[in-house]
């Protein structure tokens, strides 16, 4: 029979060993996990404090949390891609190179190597969007609209920015594990998507080109001058051309502040390269140009495919462009449209009315002359004098009657013109372009976007053109608000038809831009940037 010591020896010792085995397993697992975590940290270039509990099996990792900003655009690293980005969860922001500052520590309690993640970086949302758009990313219409409506409840994986070829997501909503109630986003980029460089226009910058056809001017410069050819003068080696004489394009930066937009900087260009010369744009910062010019520039960017994503056309102007408020009769009176090309709107009168009246008057006079010839000689002179007096009075009365009739008809014609059917804004803009081409003796242009770009280019230089055009736009808004034009408006347009044509072209540009998706995208993006000042990227 086994004694008590034997039972303890053969049963108790194995049980004790089995009880210690989990502790030994935990110690060994912690050591291997800790080694794996340290290897992963070293591989991704992270300096962290690691501590492991051999009893509980929990490993603590303290990682630095960073706040990042994009590099300067002139820095070559701005356009570079990190060759060894972090492979850890939350480290997608390491794809690019940034200015970064350590703002704190983030402690993680882990049990497995797969649980290791890198703290998300904090970045200004507007700076991030500007940087990615500068790299060539394209806004996702549905994603930005969803973010604007749902906020933090936006579904994970919703794309906000797409690749330049619109096939993959660049910026999307990620799982808010480490965001502390802040919008959490993740990043993706491929080297094949890098199609822009420092020569490309930065975000919020636009280029305006002089679209006027200069072929006529060049031909006139090439015509020989006999007087000069007969007695040629020696050429002077001086060059008096100014940048604006030789430049056919310029660029400007449109800044946004409290919902309003203004031109911050403008530069002349030579072969699409910026020069050191600045055009004078102070007149564009005064009312009413400070509203209409930036809005027209935003609309031009949307129609040309180089939209200013952080700027949008004011709602009042977008609504104004959708209303047809120019009667066809007004365009006929201004000479923009031939009456035969417009819908019937005016009362038609007999063009031979005066001819018939003169013919009847002539026949009556002839009958009186024939009757005089049958009178005695003494009565003929008295009858002739009476007839001539009556003829003179009738002529004066007919002249006054025709003046009154023509005046009444002109007033009636103006009234009928103001009440005639209204044309679409784009149709009015095309008619205005044709009129301007005739006035400038240039080649006709039916492209509203191209014509409007030329007008904006000239407005940058000509203060008188800017003020006149913007005043017409202000009046355009006034007569639209009150339901239609009046005779005072018609008189103003007749006195400044060229300014009205410029305003019509810009209004046609607003109409075209309001139909583009970019108009709603810019509004959604601006609202998202306003709500989410800072976001977590990882």
Secondary structure, 3 states (H helix, E strand, C coil): CCCHHHHHHHHHHHHHHHHHHHHHHHHHHHHHHHHHHHHHHHHCCCCCEEEECCCCCCEEEEEEEEEEEECCCCCHHHHCCCCCCCCCECCHHHHCCEEEEEEEEEEEEECCHHHCECCCEEEEHHHHHHHHHHHCCEECHHHHHHHHHHHHHCCCCCEEEECCCCCCEEEEECCCCCCCCCCEEEECCCHHHCCCCCCCCCCCEEEEECCCCCHHHHHHHHCCCHHHHHCCCCCCCCCCCCHHHHCCEEEEEEEEECCEEEEEEEEEEECCEECCCCCCCHHHHCCCHHHHHHHHHHHHHHHHCCCCCCCCCCHHHHHHHCCCCEEHHHHHHHCCCCHHHCCCCCCCCCCCHHHHHHHHHHHHHHHHHHHHHCCCHHHHHHHHHHHHHHHHHHHHHHHHHHHHHHHHHHHHHHHHHHCCCEECHHHHHHHHHHHHHHHHCCCCCCCHHHHHHHHHHHHCCCHHHHHHHHHHHHHHHHHHHCCCCCHHHHHHHHHCHHHHHHHHHHHHHHHHHHCCHHHHHHHHHHHHHHHCCEEEEC
